[in-house]
Amino acid sequence: MRDRESGVGKIANQRHASGPSMTAAAGASVSNGSPSNEPFLAADVGGTHARIGLVVGSADGKRPVTVLHYHRYSCADWSSLTAMLHDFVEQLAGTPHAAVRHRIERCAVACAGYVLDDAIINENLPWSVSIRDIRDGLAIKRLAVINDFEAVAYAAQFIDASETRPIIETAQPSAGGPILVMGPGTGLGSAVLLPGQPRVQVLATEAGQISLAPGTEREIEILRMFKRERSHVSFEDALSGPGLLKLYRALCELHDAPVCLITPAEVTGAALAGRDPAAVEALQVFCGLLGSFVGDLVLLYGASGGVYLAGGILPQIQPFLQASTFAARYFDKGVMRAYLQQVSVRLIEHGQLGVIGAASWFLDERQGE
């Protein structure tokens, strides 16, 4: 089963995982003879979807990568990333780019996880990712791996305001400061874009693993329940698809109500329709915790350049998010309230941004070499 996505579209659920964030595959040889404008593959691999593009460097400073062909895959429908990449290359036979099929030698992969020997380790993927299989299966000479949210943050420098939706707007948005990119999906990813010359830098973070800090009596009750299962409860345990489901189940127990919903999508749907009181409260708690956490991260990283919220959940719940306690909790930082009132928060449906970010980073790394 395939589903197509063009331009800026639905967001894959993602998890920002630990480990090296910018890693060239061991043993991959560099093809010095490949011209810099030769098309190559770029993939953005999340826990639910993988997005693959045939890309080429562009002289356009606003977006230095052109996506020639693009396809979104459901990870569960495929046996491996190699199989998806191979299918994508085969698709090119029916496009104007058929001639490049047999001379693709480079690939940039943005993936949640970390590189260990030959594998990209990610507990949210339905299969393991073998670097050797990708290189050998597609005759790739240069394969580089970047963290998924790191790639989206790298692409944030190319985002136009028209491609975003405002959650918190400011009178005079700051320019030139660090930009926080974060969001809940299959996990909770985050990264920070650091402005600089001649090129920006990206700080990959594991902020999602910070200990959950409750801000209300109800959240304290939920934290106690979560701690029955594990000693360390992180923000990701609540602010993710699986986390939303855990919030719902905890609230069902607190309300002495039956658990009727079994997936995060069902919880979201029931909350938006107002069909299930526990689901509505779960989504309310989710939004409140998110607002508090985003405010904390802005202060931690000095993200005066603004916040981009991504992930697979938030685009579906934008009206609910804006009517929730998100903003109140975001601003509730004591003497730092005035600072946060200068930092905008915007929602992005990044679509191809992970692909663009991975490809742009790859090209910049080649220039650095």
TORDOBA-101904 format. One record per residue (C-alpha): x, y, z; chain; residue number from 1. Coordinates in nm, 3 decimals. Layout:
N
((X Y Z) A NUM)
...
This chain:
369
((0.000 0.000 0.000) A 1)
((0.133 0.342 -0.094) A 2)
((0.020 0.694 -0.013) A 3)
((0.146 1.003 -0.188) A 4)
((0.229 1.343 -0.045) A 5)
((0.340 1.654 -0.229) A 6)
((0.473 1.983 -0.104) A 7)
((0.402 2.047 0.263) A 8)
((0.185 1.762 0.387) A 9)
((0.109 1.535 0.677) A 10)
((0.380 1.479 0.931) A 11)
((0.530 1.146 1.015) A 12)
((0.548 1.047 1.377) A 13)
((0.903 1.078 1.491) A 14)
((1.130 1.005 1.780) A 15)
((1.455 1.189 1.845) A 16)
((1.691 0.918 1.968) A 17)
((2.024 0.926 2.144) A 18)
((2.366 0.868 1.996) A 19)
((2.582 1.029 1.729) A 20)
((2.378 1.275 1.529) A 21)
((2.603 1.329 1.226) A 22)
((2.765 1.007 1.118) A 23)
((2.913 0.904 0.785) A 24)
((2.879 0.531 0.740) A 25)
((3.200 0.349 0.819) A 26)
((3.374 0.220 0.512) A 27)
((3.172 0.426 0.266) A 28)
((3.398 0.558 -0.004) A 29)
((3.362 0.909 -0.136) A 30)
((3.310 0.942 -0.507) A 31)
((3.530 1.241 -0.583) A 32)
((3.438 1.217 -0.946) A 33)
((3.068 1.276 -0.885) A 34)
((2.973 1.630 -0.986) A 35)
((2.819 1.832 -0.708) A 36)
((2.500 1.880 -0.906) A 37)
((2.441 1.507 -0.961) A 38)
((2.103 1.396 -0.816) A 39)
((2.113 1.182 -0.502) A 40)
((1.873 1.019 -0.256) A 41)
((1.758 1.172 0.071) A 42)
((1.534 0.990 0.317) A 43)
((1.351 1.099 0.632) A 44)
((1.269 0.787 0.836) A 45)
((1.027 0.810 1.128) A 46)
((0.854 0.553 1.342) A 47)
((0.543 0.549 1.122) A 48)
((0.638 0.689 0.782) A 49)
((0.948 0.720 0.567) A 50)
((0.979 0.998 0.313) A 51)
((1.221 0.956 0.025) A 52)
((1.324 1.209 -0.236) A 53)
((1.546 1.234 -0.539) A 54)
((1.718 1.566 -0.481) A 55)
((1.977 1.789 -0.640) A 56)
((2.167 2.093 -0.521) A 57)
((2.017 2.426 -0.621) A 58)
((2.161 2.774 -0.663) A 59)
((1.855 2.916 -0.485) A 60)
((1.979 3.048 -0.152) A 61)
((1.628 3.037 -0.005) A 62)
((1.608 2.661 -0.059) A 63)
((1.940 2.515 -0.177) A 64)
((1.791 2.173 -0.256) A 65)
((1.542 2.091 -0.529) A 66)
((1.323 1.781 -0.481) A 67)
((1.290 1.616 -0.822) A 68)
((1.075 1.319 -0.717) A 69)
((0.918 1.233 -0.382) A 70)
((0.720 0.954 -0.217) A 71)
((0.594 0.879 0.132) A 72)
((0.593 0.518 0.258) A 73)
((0.422 0.351 0.551) A 74)
((0.704 0.177 0.736) A 75)
((0.487 -0.113 0.851) A 76)
((0.413 -0.208 0.489) A 77)
((0.777 -0.274 0.404) A 78)
((1.038 -0.525 0.517) A 79)
((1.325 -0.277 0.536) A 80)
((1.444 0.069 0.447) A 81)
((1.655 -0.087 0.172) A 82)
((1.338 -0.230 0.012) A 83)
((1.172 0.112 0.019) A 84)
((1.476 0.283 -0.131) A 85)
((1.495 0.018 -0.402) A 86)
((1.126 0.065 -0.481) A 87)
((1.174 0.440 -0.497) A 88)
((1.462 0.404 -0.745) A 89)
((1.249 0.168 -0.956) A 90)
((0.971 0.430 -0.958) A 91)
((1.207 0.668 -1.135) A 92)
((1.172 0.456 -1.451) A 93)
((0.832 0.614 -1.506) A 94)
((0.945 0.972 -1.446) A 95)
((1.147 1.231 -1.641) A 96)
((1.441 1.131 -1.420) A 97)
((1.468 0.771 -1.544) A 98)
((1.815 0.832 -1.684) A 99)
((1.969 0.885 -1.339) A 100)
((1.844 0.554 -1.194) A 101)
((2.167 0.368 -1.256) A 102)
((2.408 0.637 -1.150) A 103)
((2.282 0.729 -0.803) A 104)
((2.585 0.696 -0.575) A 105)
((2.499 0.912 -0.275) A 106)
((2.232 0.893 -0.006) A 107)
((2.157 1.101 0.305) A 108)
((1.936 0.939 0.568) A 109)
((1.763 1.131 0.847) A 110)
((1.657 0.872 1.101) A 111)
((1.558 0.860 1.463) A 112)
((1.817 0.648 1.638) A 113)
((2.190 0.611 1.660) A 114)
((2.455 0.428 1.460) A 115)
((2.605 0.117 1.618) A 116)
((2.852 -0.067 1.392) A 117)
((2.650 -0.151 1.079) A 118)
((2.304 -0.071 1.217) A 119)
((2.090 0.232 1.290) A 120)
((1.929 0.152 1.624) A 121)
((1.572 0.276 1.675) A 122)
((1.322 0.094 1.895) A 123)
((1.026 0.263 1.722) A 124)
((1.098 0.120 1.376) A 125)
((0.932 -0.210 1.274) A 126)
((1.264 -0.339 1.139) A 127)
((1.637 -0.287 1.180) A 128)
((1.829 -0.061 0.942) A 129)
((2.150 -0.203 0.797) A 130)
((2.394 0.047 0.650) A 131)
((2.571 -0.230 0.458) A 132)
((2.245 -0.352 0.303) A 133)
((2.164 -0.004 0.175) A 134)
((2.512 0.047 0.031) A 135)
((2.529 -0.295 -0.131) A 136)
((2.165 -0.316 -0.241) A 137)
((2.172 0.017 -0.422) A 138)
((2.543 0.046 -0.504) A 139)
((2.568 0.354 -0.284) A 140)
((2.924 0.483 -0.249) A 141)
((2.853 0.761 -0.001) A 142)
((2.595 0.712 0.274) A 143)
((2.557 0.960 0.559) A 144)
((2.322 0.950 0.857) A 145)
((2.176 1.244 1.049) A 146)
((1.922 1.245 1.331) A 147)
((1.564 1.304 1.215) A 148)
((1.483 1.613 1.421) A 149)
((1.830 1.747 1.353) A 150)
((1.740 1.736 0.982) A 151)
((1.409 1.917 1.036) A 152)
((1.587 2.181 1.246) A 153)
((1.849 2.222 0.972) A 154)
((1.568 2.283 0.723) A 155)
((1.405 2.538 0.955) A 156)
((1.632 2.805 0.807) A 157)
((1.441 2.764 0.479) A 158)
((1.086 2.778 0.623) A 159)
((0.869 3.063 0.504) A 160)
((0.612 3.205 0.747) A 161)
((0.338 3.127 0.496) A 162)
((0.413 2.756 0.546) A 163)
((0.339 2.777 0.919) A 164)
((0.036 2.828 1.142) A 165)
((0.058 3.061 1.443) A 166)
((0.000 2.926 1.793) A 167)
((0.151 3.219 1.984) A 168)
((0.231 3.536 1.792) A 169)
((0.449 3.821 1.910) A 170)
((0.445 4.190 1.820) A 171)
((0.807 4.192 1.711) A 172)
((0.951 3.844 1.655) A 173)
((1.322 3.822 1.728) A 174)
((1.550 3.762 1.434) A 175)
((1.883 3.588 1.441) A 176)
((1.841 3.399 1.768) A 177)
((1.840 3.021 1.821) A 178)
((1.528 2.843 1.694) A 179)
((1.375 2.551 1.882) A 180)
((1.220 2.274 1.670) A 181)
((1.035 2.008 1.867) A 182)
((0.724 1.798 1.865) A 183)
((0.544 1.481 1.971) A 184)
((0.484 1.189 1.742) A 185)
((0.583 0.826 1.792) A 186)
((0.828 0.984 2.039) A 187)
((0.922 1.336 2.142) A 188)
((1.191 1.496 1.929) A 189)
((1.375 1.822 1.964) A 190)
((1.670 2.011 1.818) A 191)
((1.796 2.369 1.815) A 192)
((1.905 2.567 1.509) A 193)
((2.200 2.791 1.599) A 194)
((2.259 3.082 1.362) A 195)
((2.614 3.137 1.242) A 196)
((2.847 3.213 0.955) A 197)
((2.936 3.077 0.708) A 198)
((2.673 2.816 0.799) A 199)
((2.429 2.738 1.073) A 200)
((2.483 2.466 1.329) A 201)
((2.225 2.232 1.481) A 202)
((2.226 2.110 1.839) A 203)
((2.064 1.768 1.857) A 204)
((1.905 1.711 2.197) A 205)
((1.745 1.441 2.406) A 206)
((1.516 1.688 2.579) A 207)
((1.228 1.442 2.556) A 208)
((1.401 1.227 2.817) A 209)
((1.398 1.506 3.078) A 210)
((1.205 1.399 3.389) A 211)
((0.836 1.482 3.369) A 212)
((0.756 1.788 3.583) A 213)
((0.387 1.805 3.682) A 214)
((0.230 2.148 3.718) A 215)
((-0.115 2.062 3.856) A 216)
((-0.260 1.828 4.118) A 217)
((-0.402 1.609 3.843) A 218)
((-0.062 1.581 3.677) A 219)
((0.090 1.484 4.012) A 220)
((-0.165 1.201 4.038) A 221)
((-0.081 1.088 3.685) A 222)
((0.293 1.096 3.757) A 223)
((0.241 0.871 4.061) A 224)
((0.057 0.624 3.841) A 225)
((0.326 0.633 3.572) A 226)
((0.593 0.568 3.834) A 227)
((0.431 0.238 3.920) A 228)
((0.567 0.109 3.589) A 229)
((0.913 0.267 3.586) A 230)
((1.131 0.475 3.815) A 231)
((1.218 0.739 3.555) A 232)
((0.920 0.906 3.391) A 233)
((1.015 1.139 3.106) A 234)
((0.820 1.404 2.920) A 235)
((0.816 1.163 2.627) A 236)
((0.616 0.921 2.843) A 237)
((0.330 1.172 2.826) A 238)
((0.404 1.387 2.520) A 239)
((0.394 1.134 2.236) A 240)
((0.138 0.914 2.066) A 241)
((0.196 0.628 2.312) A 242)
((0.208 0.889 2.590) A 243)
((-0.135 1.026 2.502) A 244)
((-0.272 0.673 2.524) A 245)
((-0.105 0.630 2.866) A 246)
((-0.261 0.957 2.984) A 247)
((-0.602 0.834 2.871) A 248)
((-0.565 0.500 3.049) A 249)
((-0.448 0.669 3.369) A 250)
((-0.746 0.904 3.364) A 251)
((-0.986 0.615 3.298) A 252)
((-0.849 0.455 3.614) A 253)
((-0.882 0.779 3.811) A 254)
((-1.242 0.819 3.686) A 255)
((-1.313 0.448 3.748) A 256)
((-1.423 0.432 3.385) A 257)
((-1.370 0.152 3.129) A 258)
((-1.088 0.183 2.877) A 259)
((-1.273 0.195 2.545) A 260)
((-1.007 0.342 2.317) A 261)
((-0.700 0.145 2.215) A 262)
((-0.494 0.371 1.987) A 263)
((-0.366 0.729 2.013) A 264)
((-0.567 0.819 1.702) A 265)
((-0.886 0.695 1.870) A 266)
((-0.811 0.903 2.180) A 267)
((-0.751 1.212 1.967) A 268)
((-1.066 1.155 1.762) A 269)
((-1.284 1.098 2.069) A 270)
((-1.142 1.406 2.240) A 271)
((-1.199 1.632 1.941) A 272)
((-1.556 1.501 1.907) A 273)
((-1.619 1.532 2.281) A 274)
((-1.734 1.169 2.294) A 275)
((-1.526 1.047 2.587) A 276)
((-1.462 1.255 2.903) A 277)
((-1.136 1.074 2.981) A 278)
((-1.011 1.133 2.626) A 279)
((-1.100 1.503 2.646) A 280)
((-0.916 1.539 2.976) A 281)
((-0.619 1.339 2.844) A 282)
((-0.579 1.579 2.552) A 283)
((-0.620 1.876 2.786) A 284)
((-0.344 1.744 3.013) A 285)
((-0.132 1.672 2.705) A 286)
((-0.161 2.033 2.580) A 287)
((-0.094 2.181 2.924) A 288)
((0.218 1.972 2.976) A 289)
((0.335 2.060 2.626) A 290)
((0.300 2.432 2.690) A 291)
((0.498 2.407 3.012) A 292)
((0.769 2.196 2.849) A 293)
((0.807 2.422 2.544) A 294)
((0.846 2.725 2.772) A 295)
((1.115 2.541 2.969) A 296)
((1.307 2.456 2.652) A 297)
((1.291 2.813 2.522) A 298)
((1.451 2.931 2.845) A 299)
((1.703 2.645 2.851) A 300)
((1.831 2.710 2.498) A 301)
((1.770 3.085 2.478) A 302)
((1.550 3.022 2.175) A 303)
((1.476 3.388 2.106) A 304)
((1.439 3.313 1.733) A 305)
((1.112 3.130 1.794) A 306)
((0.966 2.783 1.820) A 307)
((0.849 2.550 1.544) A 308)
((0.620 2.270 1.663) A 309)
((0.627 1.958 1.447) A 310)
((0.536 1.593 1.501) A 311)
((0.246 1.379 1.395) A 312)
((-0.014 1.485 1.651) A 313)
((-0.028 1.864 1.668) A 314)
((-0.150 1.946 1.314) A 315)
((-0.458 1.735 1.386) A 316)
((-0.547 1.920 1.706) A 317)
((-0.459 2.283 1.630) A 318)
((-0.797 2.436 1.734) A 319)
((-0.799 2.226 2.052) A 320)
((-0.438 2.325 2.124) A 321)
((-0.512 2.695 2.086) A 322)
((-0.818 2.672 2.313) A 323)
((-0.626 2.474 2.576) A 324)
((-0.400 2.585 2.860) A 325)
((-0.097 2.557 2.630) A 326)
((-0.033 2.934 2.616) A 327)
((-0.103 2.991 2.985) A 328)
((0.142 2.718 3.083) A 329)
((0.397 2.840 2.827) A 330)
((0.399 3.189 2.980) A 331)
((0.382 3.072 3.343) A 332)
((0.754 3.106 3.413) A 333)
((0.757 3.376 3.683) A 334)
((0.997 3.659 3.611) A 335)
((1.070 3.517 3.263) A 336)
((0.714 3.575 3.140) A 337)
((0.814 3.898 2.965) A 338)
((1.094 3.716 2.781) A 339)
((0.860 3.441 2.660) A 340)
((0.610 3.700 2.538) A 341)
((0.871 3.794 2.276) A 342)
((0.913 3.437 2.145) A 343)
((0.664 3.318 1.884) A 344)
((0.540 2.961 1.859) A 345)
((0.433 2.832 1.519) A 346)
((0.308 2.499 1.390) A 347)
((0.467 2.335 1.087) A 348)
((0.353 2.043 0.877) A 349)
((0.697 1.969 0.755) A 350)
((0.617 1.728 0.471) A 351)
((0.940 1.730 0.272) A 352)
((1.141 1.931 0.528) A 353)
((1.314 1.625 0.675) A 354)
((1.427 1.524 0.326) A 355)
((1.534 1.881 0.246) A 356)
((1.717 1.913 0.578) A 357)
((1.907 1.587 0.536) A 358)
((2.002 1.675 0.179) A 359)
((2.108 2.030 0.266) A 360)
((2.317 1.911 0.558) A 361)
((2.480 1.650 0.335) A 362)
((2.573 1.907 0.071) A 363)
((2.712 2.144 0.335) A 364)
((2.919 1.861 0.482) A 365)
((3.063 1.785 0.138) A 366)
((3.158 2.151 0.096) A 367)
((3.327 2.141 0.436) A 368)
((3.533 1.844 0.324) A 369)
